[in-house]
Amino acid sequence: SLTEPRYRAAMAFCAKIRNARKYEVDAAPPKGVEIHFYLADKSPLLFTEGAYTAEELLTEAAQKCHISPLCHNLFALYNEKDDLWLPPNHLFKIDSSTSLKLYYRVRFIFTNWHGTNESEPSVWRYYPKKQRDHYDGNKQAADGTPILDASSLDYIFAQGQYELVKCLAPVRDPKSDHEMHEIENECLGMAVLAISHYAIKKNMQLPELPKDISYKRYIPETLNRTIKQRNILTRLRINNVFRNFLKEFNNKTICDSSVSPHDLKVKYMSTLETLTKNYGAEIFETTSLNITSEKPYKSHELHEVMVTGNDGIQWRLKPAPDPYEKEKKTKKKKSDNKNKSDSRANSKNQWTSFSYFPEITHIVVKEDTVIINNQDNKCMELKVSSPEVALSLTALIDGYFRLTADAHHYLCTDVAPPLIVHNIMNGCHGPICTEYAINKLRQEGNEEGMYVLRWSCTEFNHILMTVACSKMSL
């Protein structure tokens, strides 16, 4: 019959879908240790046997992604399945039974590294003399250089897109329906930036992009599911809003080449900081918190400890569920009672500062308990969910300490990077540029024969020596 070919085609299509889903479910776990990247053109690194420290694997990953030694210490290995970061001295003993999937990921983040947010201080990498090649030439030059080089910016841009889509960087909580619509529009704007960047890199005009390049691939998955549940008219309106966003952006920026890929990456990342809640922060839940200071504090209630590059270590009682989320399920009887409860909740939810990283003297880890000691004899003792999380928290604080206070020391032997230990034992500096080394010799008197032994800031596995010497006539 005439319907038989169609029936066979439909059955074949269904079988194809079933097989595809079966393949997804039955996909074999990795053999050995796989390190995945957020850059689309980078295939995973695979280690099938041998013993490696996390630091050694990080170096391999950095070289594959062209990350410089200067930016190398911003990265760490992340186990997405267990939501766990590994300290740099973690030892992998890989054999035929090993099966582990990790991500090479920027862990140490400072907001406003781009300097575009005028409401908070910009963050720069220290440099011994003033530089003028900053992101915004109209701003006054700072005594430093940008934290990220070009390859690191490429990477954190790709990582940021992944984090937004997979909700690893969840958007901020809306306080009203109006703000919820604003957040949705901001997410569509992020899709415009990401697609525009893709088009420029491919040297294409936006109308020339393939049909499968949809905003749905660039917005948070939770928002995507929400949009799918709405009626057809609402979905059409959202499609039209996005199409207008894209068309206007294409006409005003892409066509006249007024923006570069660099501009789009910086705009995307700066917007991500305000669109999401606590971007770049890591929050640890603790069942026991004890702070020793002039005003001692001890509690066995659930607390949260937050660590950020800009503000250091903060803590608070674990807050109740968001009032707006409750309101969506059960309406409040009186708006004035709601406002009072919101006000009380906000006061309880505020973070209390414990310390910034240069104030910390050392950290002690006892199984699942972390003890953070300060210069002024303040001490924070907190209990986390496991010894692995305790080491992850300690490695986080230790890494920020080297970035903000002293690049050549560590706070805890349990997470000490092997290379830092080696450098201390052998009197070798980490990766510093020639100008930095010369400046250090001048500070020490610049006597003939003095030298600085240092790792190269451009090439891994290269050690350089800068020597003070008198001028010689040839």
N, C-alpha and C positions, 0 to 999 in steps of 0.2 A: 504494500500500500504506500501512498504518498507520505503518510506520517511515520513510516518505519525508519527512514534515514534520520529524521529529526529525533526520533526516540533514541536511536543508537548514539547520535551525537550528544544528546543530553546525558545519557548514561555514561558515555566516555568522559564527559566533562565532570560529572559527579565523582567518577572513579579517580580522575586526576586530582580533584580537590581533596579526596580522602587520602590519597597517597602523599600529597604535599603535607597535609596535617600530620599524617603518621610519621613522615620524615622529621617534622619539627619536634614531635614528642619523643621519637626514638633516636634523635641525634646523639651520637656517642659522646660521652664526656671526654675532655682533653686528656691525652696521655702525657704525663709529665707536668711541667709548669708552663702555661701559656700566658704571655703578657700582651694584652690588647691595647689598641690606641684609638683615640677619638678622631684622628685624621683618616679620611676615607681612603687615601692612597697608601696607607701603611698596613701591611699584613702583620699578623701577630708574630712575636718572637716565641720560639719553642725550645725548651730545655728538657731533654729526656733522661739525662743521667748526670750524676756528679753532685758535688756539694758547692753551694754558692750562698753568699750573703745577699740580703736584699739590696745592699749598696752596690754590689757588683752587677746585679741585674738592672738596677736603675741606670748605671753607667752605660750598659749596652743599649738600653732603651733611649737614653739621651742622645747617643751617637746616631741611632737610627732616625731620630726626629730632628737632628741638627740643633739640639739644644746645647748652648754653650756651657762650659764649666761654671760661669758666673751665675747662670739661672738654674743650674742643675739642682741646687739645694732648695728650690721651691717645690720640687716634685717628690712623690712617694708612691708606693705600691698599695693598691686598694682592692680588697676582696668584696665585691659588690654583693655576692650571695650572703655573706655573713655580716655585711656592713662594718667592715673592720679594716683599719689601716695597719700596715706592718712597720715596725721600727727598722731602722737601717741596718742594725746588726742581727736581724732575724736570719737564722740559718736554715736553708733549704737542703735537705738530703733527698735527692731525687732518684727514684728507681722505678721499676716496672709497675709498682702499685700506686705511684703518685698520680693524682689527677686534680689539678688546681688551675682555676682561671682567675687572673688578676688584671687590673687596669693600671696603666701608667697615667698618673693624674696629678694635676697641680693641687697641692694640699695647703700650702702656705700663701694666704691671700691677704692683701692690703687693699681696702676699698679706697677709691679716688687716687689710685696709682696713675691714672690718666690726667688728673688735674683739671677735669672739666666741671666738677661740682664745686661751686664757689661757696657753698654753705659749710664745708668742712675742709680741714687742711689737706693739701696734696702730699703724697708720699713719694720720696725719691731715694735712689741708691746713693750712698755717700761717695763723694769724689773729692780728691784733694784740691782741685781747682775748678773754677766756674766753667760751666758748659753752656752753649747757646743753642744746641740742636734739640729743642724740646718739641713736644707735640703741638703746642700752640705758641707760635712765634710772637704773638701780641702780648703774651704775659711776661711778667718779669722773670728773668732766669733765676733758677734756684741753685743752691750749692750742692748739686748732685746730678745724676744721670737717671734716665728712666729705668724703672725696676725690670721691665721686660724688654728683651731684644725682639727682633722681627719673628724669629722662629717660635719663641715662647708666646708671643702675641697670637700667632696663627693657631698654636695649640690650645691656649685658654679660650679662644673664640670657638673652636670646634667643641671643646669640652663644655663650654657654657650653653651651646645649642642642645647638646645631649642632656645636660642637667635640667634645662627648662622643659624639654619635651618629656623626659622620663620622670619629671617631678622630683628629682633629687634636690633641686632648688625650687621649693614650692612657692607659688605666688603669695603675696601678702593677704591676710584675712580681710575681706570686705566688711565694713561696718554698716553698710546699707545697700539697698538694691542699686542705687545710683552709682555707688563706688564699684559694685560688682560689674556693671556695664563698662565703667571706665577701665577696669582691669582687663576685661575681654578685649576692648579696643586696643589697649597697650600690647596685648599678646598678638593681635593681628598686625600691629606695627612692627613687632619683633620679626614676624614672618616676612614682612616687606623688606626689612633690612637684610635678613638672611638670604632671601631669594635674589635681591638686588646684588648682593655680594657675589653670589653664585653666577649671575648673569655677567657681571663685569669680568670675573676671573675667566669665564668661558668666551669672553669677547662677543657677547650676544646682546641684542635688544630684548627687553622683557616680552614683547609680543611674539618673539621667535622661540621662547622657551617651550620645551615639550609639555604636552597636555597633562602628563602625570605629575608635574611640579605643582603641587597644591599647597595652600596654606595649612592644610590639615597635618602635613608632615612636619610643621615648624612651630606648632602651638602645643601647650601642655596636653598630655593624653587625657587628663581628667576633664579639661575644657572641651576637648574633642568629643568625649562621651556625652557630656552635657548638651552640646550642640545637636548631636544625633538624636537626642530624646525630644527635641523641640519640633513644633509643627513645620510643615513644608514652607509656609510663608516666612516664618522667622529665619529658617535656614537660607532661603533665597535672599532675604534682606542682608544677612551676614555676608553671603557671597558677593552681593553688590557693593557693600561697604568695603570689603577687601579689594575688590576689583578697582574701585575708585581710588583707594589708598595707593595701590600699585601703579595705576595709570598716572596719578598726580606726581608720585615720586619719580617715575620714569621720565615724565616731561620736564620736571623742574631740576632734576639732578643728573640722572644717567645720560640723557641726550646731550646736554651741554658739558659733560665731563667735569662737573663742579665738585664731585666727591671722588675720593680714591678708595680702593679696598681697605686701606689702613683706616680711613675716616669711618667707614661703615663698621669695622671691627670695634673701634673705640666707642662709637655710639651705641652699638649693641651691648657691649660689656658695661658701659656706664648706666644704661637703662636697666640692665639686669639687676644691678645693685639696688635700685629703687622699686622695681617691680616685684622682687621676691622678698621674703622675710629673712632677715639675718644672713644675707648672702656672704659666703665665705666663713661663716661661723660653724663651730662644732659644739654641740650641746650634749652633755653627759648627764644621765640620770643617776642620782645617788640616794641610797636608802639611809645613809648616815652622814651627817656633816658636822664637823667640829672645828671652830675657828678660835684660836688662842690669840688674844690681843688685849688692848686696853678695855675693850668692850667684848668679853668672851661670848661665844654663841655656840650652842650645842643643841642638836635636834635629831630625832630619828624619823621625822616625817620625810616624805618624798621631796627632794630638792633637785634643781637643775644647776649645773655648772657650765658656763659658756666661755669658750676661748676664741678670741678674735685677734687678728694681727694689729688692728688699730687701738683696741681698748684693753687688751690683756685678758685677765681672768675675772669673771663676774659670777655671781650666784643669786638664786632666788628660790622661794618655795615653788613647787610645781603648780602652775596655774590650773584653774578649772577649765572645762571646755569653753570654747569661744561663744559669747552670748549671741552673736548673730547666727551661728550654726544652730543653737537651741531654738531661736526664734523661727527659723525656717520649718522646724518640726512642730512646735507648739507655740501659738501666738501668746504674747504677753497680754495680761488683762489691763494694765495701766502703764502708760509710757513714762510717767514720772517715777514709778517704782523701778522701771527698767534703767532709767538714767542714774538713779542712786546706786543700784547694784553694779552698773558698769563702772561708776566712779570708784567704788570700793574695790572692784576687781582690778582696775588699772593701778591703784596704789599698791596692791599686793603683788602685781605682776612685774613691777619695776625691778631692774637688776641692781644689785649692790656690788660695787667694785671691791675686789680683794687686792690685786696688785698688777703692775705692769711688769714685763719680763726682766728688765735690767735690775729690778729690786729683788729678784729671787736669787738665793745663794745655793741651794741644793734641793734635790728631791729624793725621797726614799720610797721604794715600792716594796710592800709586804703582801704578796699574793694579790688579792683584789682590792687592796687599800693603798691609796696614794697620799703621801705626806709632803706638802709643799712648804718650804721654809723661806722666810723673807729676811732682808737685812735688819729690819726693825723688830726682830724677834716675833713677828706675826707668823702664824702657822695655820695652814688649812689641811685638815685630814678628812678625806672622803672615801667612801666605799662604793665601788662600782660593781657591775654585774659579773665580771670575770677577771682573772689575771691578765688575759689577752687585752681586754679593754683598758685595764690599768696601764699596761705597757704602751698602748696606743695613745692614751691621754698624756703620759709622760713624754713620749717621743714628740708629740705636738708642741708641748710647752718648751721642751729642749730645743727643737728646731727654731721656734720663734725667738728664743733667747740668743741663738747664734746670729740670727738675722738682725736683731735690734740692739744687742749689747756687746757680745764678744764672739767673733766668728771662730775662735780657736780654742774654745773650751766647751765642756758639756756639764750638765747639771746632775746626771745620774748615770752610773756605770752600767746599769741594766739596759740602757738604750743607746749607749755611746756609739757613734758611727766609727767603724774600724779605721777609716782614713783619718779622722780627727785624732784618734789615739796614736796612730802612726806619726802624724805631724808633730804632736806634742813630744813624743819620744825622740824625734830626730831634728827638732828645731826648724821645721819647715812650715812656711805660711801656706794657707790655702790659695786659691786662684786670685791673684791681684795683678793689675796692669803695671806697666813699667813706670808710669808717672806716680802711682801709689808707692811703689818700691823706692823710687828716688826720694820722694817726700819723706818716707820713713827713715832713710839714711840721713837726710838733713836734720831730722828731729833728734837723731842719736849722735850728732856731731860731725857726720860726714868725713870721718878720718880715713886716710888712705888705707885700703885693705879691708875695710868693713864691708860686709856683704849681706844680702837678703836672699835666702833660699826660698823659692816659691813655686807653686804649681802654675802652669800656664792658664790664662783666662780665656784662651781660644782653642786650645788643643788638649784633649784628655791624655793622660799618661806621659805628659811632658813636664819635666822639672827644669826651671830656669834659675840662674844665679845673676843677681845684679850687684856689681862691685863698685865701691867708691875708689876712684883713682885720680891722681893729679894729671894735669894736661901735659902731654909729652910732645916735643917737637921732633918731627921725623926728618 
